[in-house]
């Protein structure tokens, strides 16, 4: 991100103080703390979400798939993995089925765009390759998310500084994608294709709700995770790559909070409460993911992922910031 962008998007002092305070606790050379594994009765980390069926769904009156199906019928995962979300999928017979996503591994979690379809895993290349390939996929998916945000901010009359910053964030994500692809390829893995339907017009409140969840919560936590990896990864290439990415991701999180601050000036009390509730709901979901985070030793040592206990400490910092 350019110096000009940094000058017009204000730094978020509390965010930076929280992150730097947490990183001071990071071991310079990570040990095998709380390493999950099948021998301990825990599931091995799977960077790509596990999918289960939640049963059949009724199509909309016009024959289309439900856009926001309820996840109430999602079953409990046999390995007790936390539920990440659900979506409707077409069946071979022309009907609809609820697909439930479960996560057991934290990692790079960029700004996921609306409608992003689950990746079809390519060559995994082992647990490290799978992690980096998934991270590259999320970074690539963040590019159209930021371009859409820039267009919508402009359309809703936001300050030009926010519009320019969102566009530059998209450029950052292009670089991040290439960097994570290089790490994935080094470990014999390929990045899945990003499958994203065309965006539909949406209201200002819908854009702000996504920003509250994907920006103020998930992207901010992603910056915390990347900062931890950039400090603790034993692999020097991973450490230097994530350190550079973390610097950008902190600024991306600051953009999300700047958009949120701008929104408060143009929202009713009821709209502001809905945004606050969206953050609380996102924190609750993320808390469940953190509690189910059991990375194997290679991801802690070589990739620098936090252990479950360390991830919980990072989450507590985020919770104090975003609640």
C-alpha positions in Angstrom: 0.0 0.0 0.0 1.3 3.4 -0.9 2.4 6.2 1.4 -0.4 8.3 0.1 -3.0 5.7 1.2 -1.5 5.4 4.6 -1.8 9.2 5.0 -5.5 9.3 4.3 -6.7 6.2 6.1 -6.2 6.8 9.8 -4.4 4.2 11.8 -6.5 2.4 14.4 -4.5 2.9 17.6 -6.4 0.3 19.7 -6.1 -2.3 17.0 -2.4 -1.8 16.7 -1.8 -1.7 20.4 -3.8 -4.9 20.8 -1.9 -6.7 18.0 1.6 -5.6 19.1 0.8 -6.5 22.7 -0.3 -10.0 21.6 2.8 -10.5 19.4 5.1 -9.7 22.3 3.9 -13.0 23.8 4.8 -14.9 20.6 7.8 -17.3 21.1 10.6 -16.3 18.8 11.2 -20.1 18.1 7.8 -21.9 18.4 7.6 -25.1 20.3 5.2 -27.9 19.8 2.5 -26.4 22.0 -0.9 -28.1 22.0 -0.3 -30.0 18.8 -3.4 -31.8 17.7 -3.2 -35.2 16.2 -5.2 -38.4 15.9 -3.0 -40.1 18.5 -4.4 -37.5 21.0 -8.0 -38.2 20.0 -8.2 -34.9 18.0 -8.8 -34.5 14.3 -5.8 -33.5 12.2 -6.2 -29.9 10.9 -7.9 -29.8 7.5 -7.3 -26.4 5.8 -10.2 -27.0 3.4 -13.6 -27.1 5.1 -15.2 -30.4 5.7 -18.6 -30.7 4.0 -21.7 -32.6 5.1 -25.3 -32.6 3.8 -28.0 -30.9 5.8 -30.7 -32.6 3.8 -33.0 -31.5 1.0 -34.2 -27.9 0.5 -37.2 -26.4 -1.2 -36.6 -24.3 -4.3 -37.8 -20.7 -4.4 -41.1 -20.0 -6.2 -39.2 -19.1 -9.4 -37.2 -22.3 -9.2 -34.0 -20.7 -8.0 -31.8 -21.9 -5.1 -32.5 -20.3 -1.7 -30.1 -17.4 -1.2 -29.9 -17.5 2.6 -30.9 -21.0 3.8 -31.1 -21.7 7.5 -28.3 -23.9 9.0 -30.6 -25.4 11.6 -30.6 -28.8 10.0 -26.9 -29.1 9.7 -25.8 -32.2 11.6 -23.1 -32.4 14.3 -19.7 -33.2 12.7 -18.4 -36.7 13.7 -15.1 -35.1 14.7 -16.8 -32.3 16.6 -15.6 -29.7 14.2 -17.3 -26.3 14.5 -19.9 -25.3 11.9 -18.7 -22.5 9.7 -21.8 -21.9 7.6 -24.1 -23.4 5.0 -25.3 -22.8 1.4 -27.7 -24.2 -1.1 -26.5 -26.5 -3.9 -28.2 -28.0 -6.9 -28.7 -31.8 -7.0 -28.5 -34.0 -10.1 -32.2 -34.5 -10.0 -32.9 -30.8 -10.3 -33.7 -30.2 -6.6 -31.7 -28.4 -3.9 -29.6 -29.6 -1.0 -28.2 -27.9 2.1 -24.4 -28.1 2.2 -22.8 -27.5 5.6 -19.2 -26.4 6.0 -17.1 -27.3 9.1 -13.6 -25.9 9.9 -10.8 -27.4 11.9 -7.9 -25.1 11.0 -7.3 -21.4 11.2 -5.2 -19.7 8.6 -5.2 -16.8 6.2 -8.8 -15.6 6.1 -9.1 -12.7 3.6 -12.3 -10.8 2.9 -14.5 -13.5 1.5 -16.9 -12.2 -1.1 -20.6 -12.9 -1.1 -21.5 -16.1 -3.1 -18.0 -17.6 -3.0 -18.4 -21.3 -3.8 -16.4 -23.9 -2.0 -13.1 -24.7 -3.7 -12.5 -28.0 -5.4 -9.2 -29.1 -3.9 -6.3 -29.4 -6.3 -3.1 -31.3 -5.6 -2.8 -31.0 -1.8 1.0 -31.6 -1.5 0.8 -32.5 2.2 -0.5 -30.5 5.1 1.7 -27.5 4.5 1.0 -27.3 0.8 -2.8 -27.6 1.5 -2.6 -24.7 4.0 -0.8 -22.4 1.6 -3.0 -23.3 -1.4 -6.1 -22.6 0.6 -4.6 -19.3 1.8 -3.8 -18.3 -1.8 -7.4 -19.2 -2.8 -8.7 -16.9 -0.1 -6.3 -14.1 -1.1 -7.4 -14.4 -4.7 -11.1 -14.3 -3.7 -10.4 -11.1 -1.8 -9.5 -9.3 -5.0 -13.0 -9.0 -6.4 -14.3 -8.4 -2.9 -12.3 -5.3 -2.5 -13.0 -4.1 -6.1 -16.7 -4.5 -5.3 -16.3 -2.6 -2.0 -14.6 0.3 -3.9 -17.3 0.5 -6.5 -20.0 0.4 -3.8 -18.3 3.0 -1.6 -18.1 5.3 -4.6 -21.7 4.7 -5.5 -22.9 5.5 -1.9 -20.9 8.7 -1.8 -18.2 7.6 0.6 -15.0 9.8 0.8 -12.6 9.2 -2.1 -9.9 8.2 0.4 -11.9 5.1 1.3 -12.5 4.3 -2.4 -8.9 4.6 -3.3 -7.8 2.5 -0.3 -10.2 -0.3 -1.2 -8.8 -0.4 -4.7 -5.2 -0.5 -3.4 -6.2 -3.3 -1.1 -7.3 -5.3 -4.1 -3.8 -4.8 -5.6 -2.3 -5.9 -2.3 -4.3 -9.1 -2.5 -3.0 -9.8 -6.0 0.6 -9.8 -4.5 -0.5 -11.9 -1.6 -2.0 -14.5 -3.9 1.2 -14.8 -5.9 3.3 -15.1 -2.7 1.1 -17.8 -1.2 0.9 -19.6 -4.5 4.7 -19.7 -4.5 4.7 -21.3 -1.0 2.1 -23.8 -2.1 4.0 -24.8 -5.2 7.2 -25.2 -3.2 5.3 -27.8 -1.2 3.8 -29.5 -4.3 0.3 -28.0 -4.0 -1.8 -26.0 -6.5 -4.3 -23.2 -5.7 -8.0 -24.1 -6.4 -9.9 -22.0 -8.9 -12.0 -19.2 -7.4 -15.6 -19.9 -8.4 -17.6 -16.7 -7.9 -21.0 -15.8 -9.5 -21.6 -12.3 -10.8 -22.3 -9.8 -8.1 -25.9 -8.4 -7.7 -26.6 -4.8 -6.6 -27.2 -4.5 -2.9 -28.1 -1.8 -0.4 -25.7 0.3 1.7 -26.7 -1.6 4.8 -26.0 -5.0 3.1 -22.6 -3.8 2.2 -21.9 -2.5 5.7 -23.1 -5.8 7.3 -20.6 -7.7 5.1 -17.9 -5.2 6.1 -18.7 -5.7 9.8 -18.3 -9.5 9.5 -15.6 -9.9 6.9 -13.6 -6.8 7.7 -14.0 -5.8 11.3 -14.0 -9.4 12.6 -12.6 -11.9 10.1 -10.0 -9.8 8.4 -8.9 -8.2 11.6 -8.4 -11.7 13.1 -6.6 -12.8 9.9 -4.2 -9.9 10.4 -3.5 -11.2 14.0 -2.9 -14.7 12.7 -0.6 -13.5 9.9 1.3 -11.3 12.4 1.8 -14.3 14.6 3.0 -16.4 11.7 5.4 -13.7 10.6 7.0 -13.8 14.0 7.0 -17.5 14.9 7.3 -19.5 11.6 10.4 -21.6 11.7 10.7 -21.6 7.9 12.5 -18.3 7.0 10.7 -17.9 3.7 7.3 -18.4 5.3 8.2 -16.0 8.1 9.3 -13.2 5.7 6.3 -13.7 3.4 3.8 -13.6 6.3 5.5 -10.6 7.9 5.0 -8.6 4.7 1.5 -9.8 4.3 0.6 -9.0 7.9 1.6 -5.4 7.5 -0.8 -5.0 4.6 -3.6 -7.0 6.4 -3.4 -4.6 9.4 -4.0 -1.7 7.0 -6.9 -3.7 5.4 -8.4 -4.2 8.8 -8.0 -0.4 9.5 -9.9 0.2 6.2 -12.8 -2.0 7.5 -12.9 0.0 10.7 -12.7 3.3 8.8 -15.7 2.2 6.7 -17.5 1.3 9.9 -16.8 4.7 11.4 -18.1 6.4 8.2 -21.2 4.2 8.3 -22.1 5.3 11.8 -22.4 8.9 10.5 -24.9 7.8 7.9 -26.9 5.1 9.8 -29.9 5.2 12.1 -29.7 3.9 15.6 -31.5 0.7 14.5 -29.0 0.2 11.7 -26.1 0.7 14.0 -27.5 -1.9 16.4 -27.8 -4.4 13.5 -24.2 -3.8 12.5 -23.1 -4.3 16.1 -25.2 -7.5 16.4 -23.6 -8.7 13.1 -20.1 -8.3 14.7 -21.3 -10.1 17.9 -22.7 -13.0 15.8 -19.4 -13.2 13.8 -17.4 -13.2 17.0 -19.5 -16.0 18.3 -19.0 -18.1 15.2 -15.3 -17.4 15.1 -15.0 -18.4 18.8 -16.4 -21.8 17.9 -13.8 -22.1 15.1 -11.0 -21.2 17.4 -12.2 -23.7 20.0 -12.1 -26.4 17.3 -8.6 -25.4 16.0 -6.1 -28.3 16.5 -3.2 -27.8 14.1 -0.6 -30.6 13.7 3.0 -29.9 14.6 4.2 -29.0 11.0 1.7 -26.1 10.8 2.8 -24.8 14.2 6.5 -25.1 13.7 7.0 -24.4 10.0 4.0 -22.3 9.1 3.8 -20.5 12.4 0.1 -21.2 13.1 -0.8 -20.5 16.7 -1.7 -23.5 18.9 -5.3 -23.7 20.1 -4.4 -21.9 23.3 -2.4 -19.2 21.5 -5.3 -18.7 19.0 -7.7 -18.3 21.9 -5.5 -15.6 23.3 -5.5 -13.8 20.0 -9.2 -14.2 19.8 -9.6 -12.6 23.3 -7.7 -9.6 22.0 -10.0 -9.4 19.0 -13.1 -9.8 21.1 -12.1 -6.9 23.4 -11.6 -4.8 20.2 -14.7 -5.7 18.2 -17.4 -6.6 20.7 
